Amino acid sequence: MKLRTALLTTAMLCGFATSAQAQFVPPIETIDNDGNRVQLEAEQYIIKYRSKAKMAVSDQIGEMHGLMDKSIDDLDMLVAVLPKSEVMSLKHHPDVEYVEVDPRRYPMAEEVPYGITMVEAPLVSDANTGNQKVCVIDTGYEISHIDLPASNLTGNDFGTATGPWNTDGDGHGSHVAGTIAALGGNNEGVVGVNPGNNLPLHIVKIFNDNGDWTNASDLIVALNHCANAGATVVNMSLGGGGSSNAEETAFNNAYANGIISVAAAGNDGNGDLSYPASYDNVISVGAVNSAANHGSYSQFNYQVELAAPGTSVKSTTPGNTYSNYTGTSMATPHVAGVTALVWSHYPSCTPVQIRSTLAATALDRGDPGRDILYGLGIVQAKAAFDMLASGCDTAPEIEIPEPPQQPTFDPEMFDGVPKQGMAGLSGQFYRFYIDVPSGATNLNFVMSGGSGDADLYVSHDVLPTRSSFDCRSWEFDNNETCTFAVPNTGRYHVYVYSYATFENVDIVATFDGGNVPNQPPINRWWGRCTGLDCEFFANQSSDPDGTIVSYFWKFESGVPGKFGNPNTYTFPAPGTYRVLLTIKDDDGAKAKKRRNFVVPAPQ
C-alpha cells in the first residue's frame, strides 16, 4: 500500500512539502443494524450544492453519518468528512452539482534567502504603496519582531486550530512577510521589497505553530478573508498536489475582482504541478540562486510563470532573529512584493495589465522566451515600472500556456502485447480495456519502467476510479501489479493515473488458457501504376494474433485472380476498376477489402 505523507522540514529547510495522496483521516464510528460498533473509512470532501439547497444537502450528509467541517456560503459549498462508501450516492443527489476530495495544502519548506537587489526593488520608490494591500496566507506573523511593521496590519486566523494571527511559532510566515516588507532605515537586520512601512499587510494564519497541513477548503476561506480585507495581492508560499474545482473557481473569482494571487511552484525538484500555483489565474513562481540560476529543488513545468531569488534568502524569524531559508516559498514573496510595489505607481491598471507587464519585462533566463525552469524570467521591478510609464496596455496580454500533449494509444489491449512509452503530467491518466475469454486464469496487469509515479486501477465490467476499483496498485514508483487468479469472463477496464509526472512507462496484460476467439486479420493495400502496368502491395496488412498466410487479388471482373504479395497486373485501358484483395490468416479467418482503383490515362 502506498502511504503518502508530507511534513514541514526543520527551520533551516523552508519550501515545499510533498503532496499527500493518503493522508490519514480518522474513521467515522457508527452503529450497524445489529447494534455493533463499526468504523467507516472516511475522507474530507467539498460538496457543491445547487442554489438554495443547503439544508437538503446538509440533511443528507447527516443521514450518511457525515461530520460537517465548514460552510462556504458565498460559493454554495459545504465541507464534510464522509464515509467513502457513501460518496457515490451523494454525487447522485439531485441537489448536488459535484463532490470532490478536499486536497491538503502545506507550508512550502526546504532551506535558506536574499535577492532584493536582483528583483530591482531598490530602484523603485515604495512611497505610494499605501494604495495596495498584500495578504499573506501562512503560519502567522511575529508582530513583536523589531524589523517587521507593527502598524498598517490586520489579520484573521482559524481560532484554536491555528492560534492568533499575530503570533508565529513556526517562523515560516514571518520570514515570508519580511521579504515583502521588512523595515529599512532602522539599522536592524534586513530590508524587504517594500521597506518604507507604507504597505498595508493582512495576515491570514492558516497553519498552526507546527506548520501542519491544511485543506483546499481552508485556503478558499482564507482567500475570502483576503478579499474582504481589501487585498490587491495575495502571497501563498504553500501548495500541494491535486487540483480542486472549488479552489480554482475561488481564484478565478478573485482575479476577476481585482486580486493578483501569487503562489510557490513547489520544491520537489520535479515536473509535477503544485496547486494553487498551477491554476491559470495564479502566478506560479520558481526559484533561482544568487547567480540567477535555477534552484535544483524548484519544480519545473509549463505553468511556471516567473522566477525570483529562493536560495539562501535571509529574512525575519521569531525572537528578533534572522534566518536563511531556501525554497520557492522564499521566491514567492519577492514576486508578491514587486507586484504591489509596481502596481502602487499605476493603480488604475487592471490585474491582467500588471501581470502582463511583469511577464513582458522579466529577465529572460534559460531557453529564449518562456521555459519550464524560469517561466518568462526573473521578475524586474524597475523594468516593469518603466514600461507602465508608457501606458497600462503597453505590454501584450500574457498568454495562458497549454499543457503538453500526452502520447496516445489504442485503448484495446491484447494478451501479452504491451503498451509502451506512456507519459503524463500529474493528474493526467490513461484508460484501456481487455476482453478476457471464458476459462482463462491468472490474469495479470503489470506496469513498469520509466520515471515518476503512476498508479494502476482495474475493474471488471465498469470503469474504475481512484475511489472505486476491483484492484489498486499504488507503490511509490511505476512498478504496479494487479492479479486475478480466476478472472471473470468479459471486459476488464484499466485506469493508469499519474500521481506524479511520469514518462516512458509500459503496461502489459497477460492471461493463461481460455477459449480465445481468433482475431481476423486487418486488410490494408495500395497500388501504383506506370502507364497500364500496375504494382500492388499489402505490406501494411497484419494479424493481431497470428500470421497472414495468403493474399488473393481480383483485378477485373471475369479475369482469373492472382495469389501473392506484392503483385502486378497490366490493365487493358485507363479507367476505374474494382480491385479486391482477400487475405487469410493461419487460423483460416479471412478479411476482404474491395475499392475503386484508378488507372490514369497517359500524359
N, C-alpha and C positions, 0 to 999 in steps of 0.2 A: 504493500500500500504506500502511496506517495503522501508524505506528511509535509505540507508546505508551511514554513514559519518565517517570520521576518522580525528581527529585533533591532532596536536602536543601538548602534555601537557606542563605545565609551566616548568621553568628551573630546578626545583627540580625533575622532572619526565622525564627521558630520556630513551627511549626504543622503543617499537613497537606501532605504531598507527594502529588500526584495519583496515582491508581492506574495500574497498568501492565497493558495487555492483551497486549502483545507484547514484554515484557522478554526480552532475549536469553539463551538457554540454549545453551551450546556444543553442536554436533552430536556424535553418537556415531560414532566411527570403527570400521569393521569390514572384513572381507574377504569379498567375494562368492564365489559358486561358481566363478568363473573366476580367482580369485586376485587380483582387482583391489581396491585400497583404495577404499572408498566411505564417504561421510559421510551419516548418517541424521539428519534433523531431529528434535529432541528437546524434551521438556518435563519438568518435575518434577511428579510425581503422588503423591497419597496413596492407598494401596491398603488397603481394609478387608477382612481375610480372616476366614473362619469359624473358630470356636474350634478350636484345636489344628492348624490348617492352615498355620502359619507356614512350615515347611520346604518344603512342597509349593509354596506360592506363591513363596517365595524361589528355588526351583529354576527355576520357570517364568520369573521375571524374569531370571535368569541366561541362560537359553536364548534369550531375545529380546534379548540384548546390553544389558540394563539395568544401570545403575550404582546400587547401593544407597547411600542417603544416611543413613537412620537407621531405627531400630525403636522404635515406641511400644507396648511390650508390654502396658501396662495397658489399652489400648483395642483390642488386636488389630489394629494398623496397622503398615504398612511405608511408607517414603517412598523413592522411587527416581526417577532420571532414566531415562525410557524413550523409545525411538523412537516418534514419533507414529503411525507406520504399524502399530505392534503393539498399541496400546492397546485397540482394539476386541476383539481376540482375548483379551486378559487379562480384559476385562469379562465375557466369557462363560465364563471358567474356573469350574468347579463349586465351587471353594473360595473364590471371591472374591465378596463382597457388593456392593461398588461400587468404582469407580476415579474419582477426580476430580482436576482440576488443583490443584496446591498454590499458592494465590494468594499474592502478595507482601504483606508488611506493612512500612510505612515509618515512620520517626520523623516525627511531626507537626511541621511547620515553617511559620513565617510572619513574625512581627515582635516585639514588646516588652511587663510586668505589675505588679499592685498588689493590692488587694481584700480584705485580711484583715478589715478592719472591715465591709466590705459584706456578708460572709457571717456576721457576728456572732461570729466566733471569740473575740475578747477577752472576751465576756460569759459564756463557759463555761470552767470550770477544766479543764486537761488533766492534773491530778494523778493521775487514775485510768487513764491511757492505757497503763500497763504491762500491762493485761489485753488489749490489742489488738496487732496487728502489721500494718503496711502493707507490702505488697510492691510495689516499683517496678520495672516491666519497661521498660528504656530503654537509654541509651548508657553506663551505669555511674554511678560515684559518686566525687567528688573527696574522698577521706577526709581529706586534709590541709587542707581548707578550714577556716579559723578559725571560720566561722559555721555549720558543719554538725556534727551529732553524730558523735563518734568512738567511741562505745560503744553498746551495745544494737543492734549491727549484725551481720548475717550476709549471705551472698551466694552466688550462683552465676554462672558465665559459660560461654561456649562455647569455652573453650580458646584456641588460637591464632587461631581465626576472629574473636574479639572482643577478646582480651586480658583481663587481670584485672578482676573486677567492681568493685574498689575504686579504679579509675582511670577517668578520663573525658576523653579527648582531644577530644571534640566539645562537651561542656558542656550539652547538652540535658537529660540525666538529672539532673545536679547542680542545674540550675535548677528542675526539677520537684520534686526532693527538698527543696529549700529552701522552696518554697511549703508543703509538707506539714509540715516540721519544723525550719526554721532556728532557731537558738538565740536566746532572748531573755535580757535582763538582762546581757549581756556587753559592752554599749556598742559592738557591732560591727554594721555593715551593716543587715540586715533581720531580721524575725521571721517565723516560719511560723505556720500554723494551730495547730500544737501546739509551742509554743516552750520547754517546760519540760525537755527532754531526758529525758522519761519514755517516749516512744512508741518501741517497737522497730521497726526497719526491716529488711526483707530486700530486697536488691538483686539483680536478675537482669539481667546485661548481655547483651542480645540483639543489639545493634547494635555494629559496630566503631567505632573512633575517627573514621571519616569519616561516620558516621551512615548507612551504606549500608542498602539494603533487606534484609529477611529474609523468611521464608516463614511461612504459617499453621502449618505443622507445627512450626517452631521456637517459635512462640508457644504451641502446645499443650504442648511440653516445658517452656517457661518457667512456664506456669501450674501444671504438676505440681510444679516446684521450689517455687513459692509455697505450694502446699498442703502439701507435705512439710515446709516450714519453719514451718507453723502460722499462716500469714497468715489474717487475717479480712477484710482489704480489699486489693484489687489495683488499682493505678493503671496505666493504659495510655494514655500520651499518644502514640498511634500509631494506624495504621489503613491501610486500602486498599480498593479496590473488589473486588467479587466475594465472595460468601459461600462458606463451606465447611461441609459437613455434619459433617465430623470436628471442626472448630473449634467449631461451635455445640454439638455434643454435649459437648465438654470444658467449656464454660462452663455448660451446663445442669447437669452433674455437680458443678461447683464450687459453684454456687448451692445445690443440694440438700444439699451437705455443709458449709454454713455460711459460704461466702465471698461477699462482695458485690464484684462486678467493676465498675469504672468506666473508661470509655474516651472518647476525644475524638470529637466528631461529624464533624470534618473542616473544612478551611479552603479549600475550592474556591469558597465563596460561592454554591453552587447547591443544588438539591434532591436531590442524589444521596445514596444510602445508603452509609455507610462501615462497615467491619467491623474489629474485633468490636463496635463501639459499637451497631450496629443489630440485634444479636441480642436476642430478647425478655428474656433473663435477664442483660443487661448494661445499666448505666445509661449512656445516651448524653448527653454534656454539650456544650451550646452555649456560646458566649462573648458577654459583654457588655463595654462600655467603662466608664469611670469615672462616666459619667452613667446607668449601668444600662440603656443602650440596646443593642440587638442589634448585634454586630460584623458589618460588611458581608462579611467573609471567612468567617464561621461558617456551615457548611452547615445547611440547614433542611429538615426532613422530619418525617413523623409519628412517627418513633422518638425524636426529641429529647425527653428526659425532664426534665432540669434545666439551668439555666444558671448561670454563675459568671464572675467577672472574668477576662478573657483579653487585654485590650488594654493594652499598655504596663505589664506586670507586672514589677516589679523583684525579682530573686532572685539566688541564689548561682551563680557560674560559676568555672571553674578558675583557679588562680593567685591565690586570695584576692581575686577580683574580683566585681563585681556587674554585671548587665546587664538591660536592659529588653527583654523579648521579648513578642511578640503571637501569639496563636493559641489554638485550642481545646486545644492541648497545655497551655497555661497555666491554662485554666479547669478542666481535669480534676482536677489535684491539690488545688484548693480543695474540690471535692466529696469526693474521697477522704479528705482531711484532716478535713473536717467529719463524714464518716461514722464514722471511727474515734473522733473526739472525743465525739460524742453517744453512740455505742454503748458507750463505756467507762463511762458512768454507769448504763447499763441492760444489762449483759452477758447477762442471761437472755432478752432479746428475740431473736426469730429474724431472719434476714436479710430475710424478707418484711415483718416488722413495722417494722424500721428503715427499709427502703426506702420503705414506705408512709407512714411518718411524715415523712420528708424531703420526699416529694411533697406531702403534705397541708399542710405548713407553709411551703412555698416562697413567696417574694414574687411574687405574680402580676404579670406584665408583658405588654404587647401585648393581644391579644384576651382577653376573660374566659375563665378556665379554661385548658385545655391548647391550645396552638397550636404551629405548626411552627417558630417562631423561638425561643421561650423554653422550650418544653415546658410544665411546670407552674409554672415561675418560677425565681427566683434562690434557691439553697439558703440556709437560715437556721438557724444552729446553735442559737441561744437559743430560737427558736420551737419547734424540734423537741424540744429538751431539756425545755421546759415542758410540751409535750403528753404526752411519755412519762411525766412525773410522775404522770399520771392512769392509767397502765397501758399495757402494751406494745401492747394491741389497741385503743387509743383511736381511732387513725386507720383509716378504711376501707381495705381492701386495695386496693392500686393495680391499676388495670385495664390490661391489655396492649392497646395500640391495634391496630386492624385496618388493614391497608393500604388506601388509597383504591382504588376500583374503576376499572379501565380501561374506556374506550369499547369496545363490542363491535361486530363486523362479521360479516356472512355470509362464510364462508371462500371461497366460489366467486368467481373473477374472470372478467370478460369483456373481450374485445378493446376497448381504448380507454375502458373505464369505470373511473374512479378510485375508490379507497377514500380518503376524505378525513377528516382530523381524528384520525389515530392519536395516541396518547399512552401513556406508560408510565414507571414508576419504573425505576431501574437494576436490570437483571436480569430485567425482565418481557419478554414477547415476543408476537408475533402469528404465526399460520400461515394461509396462503392457498394456493389452487391454481387453475390454469387448464388447460383441455383444449385442446391445440393440434392442429388438423386436419392431415391429410396434405397435403403440398405447400406448407405455409406457410414463409415465410422471414422473416429479420430480426425474430426475437422479442426484444423489449426489455422490461426491467423498470426503471422509473425511479422513484426516491423523491426527494422534495424538500420544501422549505419548513419552517416552524416553527423551534423552538429545541431545544437539547440535542444528543444524538448517538445516532442509531440506525444499526445496521449491517444489511446485506442479504445473505442467503444463499439460493441457488437450486439445486435438483437436479431431475433428470428421474426419474420413477417412485418415488423413495424420499424420505423426509423428510430435509431437510438438518439438520445440526447445526453448531456453531461449529468442529468439527474435521473434518467430513465434508460435502462440497458439490461441486457442479459449477462454481459461480461464487460468489465472495465479493467484496463491495464494502464497505470499512470506512474511509472517509475520516473526517476529524475533525468533520464536520458531518453533515447528513442528505441531502446530495446524492450519492446512490448509484445506480449503474447496473450491470446485468448484461445482456449481449448474446449472443445465439446466432444467428449468421448463417444457419445451416442447422439449425434445431431438429429434434429427433426428434418423431415423431408421438406423441401421448398426453399424459399429465398431467405438468405441472411444478409442483413444490411450492416455496413461498416461506416463508422464515423471517425475520421482522424482529425483531432483538434489540436491546433497549435497553442500550447500553453505558453511557450516562449518561442521566439522566432527560430525556425529550423530550416535546414536545407539538405539536399542530397540523401533523402531518406527513402528506403524501399519497403514495400509490403507485399506479401505473398500469402495466398490461401491454398491449403492442401487438404485432401481427404483420402481415405483408403476405401477401395471397393465401390460398391454401389452400382446400380443399373444405370450406367451413364449413357444417355442417348447420343448417337453420333451427330456431331455438328456438321451441317453441309458445307461444302467449300464455298469460297467467295470468288465470284467471277468478275474479272476486270480485264478488258482487252482494248487495243488500239491498233491503228494501221496507218500506212503512208504509201504514197504512190510516186513512181517516176513514169510519166505517161500512163499507159494502161497496165503496167507491171506494178503490182502492189505487194507489200510485205505486211504481215500481221503478227502481233506479239501479245502474249498473255502472261508476261513475267510478273505482273503485279497481282495475279490471282493467288489465292492462298487457301489453306485448310487449317482452321484453328485447333483441330485435334488429330491431325494425321497428315497425309501427303496426297497430292493430286497425281493420279496415275494415267489419265488420258485427256487429250484435247481433240475435239472433233469439230471441224469447221464446215459450214454450208455457205457458199459464196453466192450461188444463184439458184433460183427455183428450177428444178428439173435437171440439174447438173450434179453428178456424184460429189459427195463431200470428201474431205481430206483430213487425216489424222496428223498431229504433230504440233509442236510449238518451239520456235516460231514457224510460220508457214507463208507460202507465196501463192499468188493467183494472178492470172492475166485476164482482165475483163475484155469483153468484145467491143465495148464502146464507152465513151464518157457517159455519166449519169449517176442516179441514186439507186443503190442496191440494198436489199435487206440481208445483212450478214448475221449469221447465227453461230455462236460458239457454245458448245456443250462440254463441260468439264466433269470428271468423275473422280471421287476420292477412293482411298484404299478400303473403305467400308461400303462402297457401292453407291453412296449418295451423289446425286447429280445437281448441277446448277447450270441453268441456261440463261444466256443473255443475247437478245436479238436487237439490233439497232440499225438505223439508216447510215449507210457509208457512201460518201460522195467521191466518185472518180472524176477528177476535174478534166475539163477539155484542154487540149494542148494550147499553150500560149503562142 
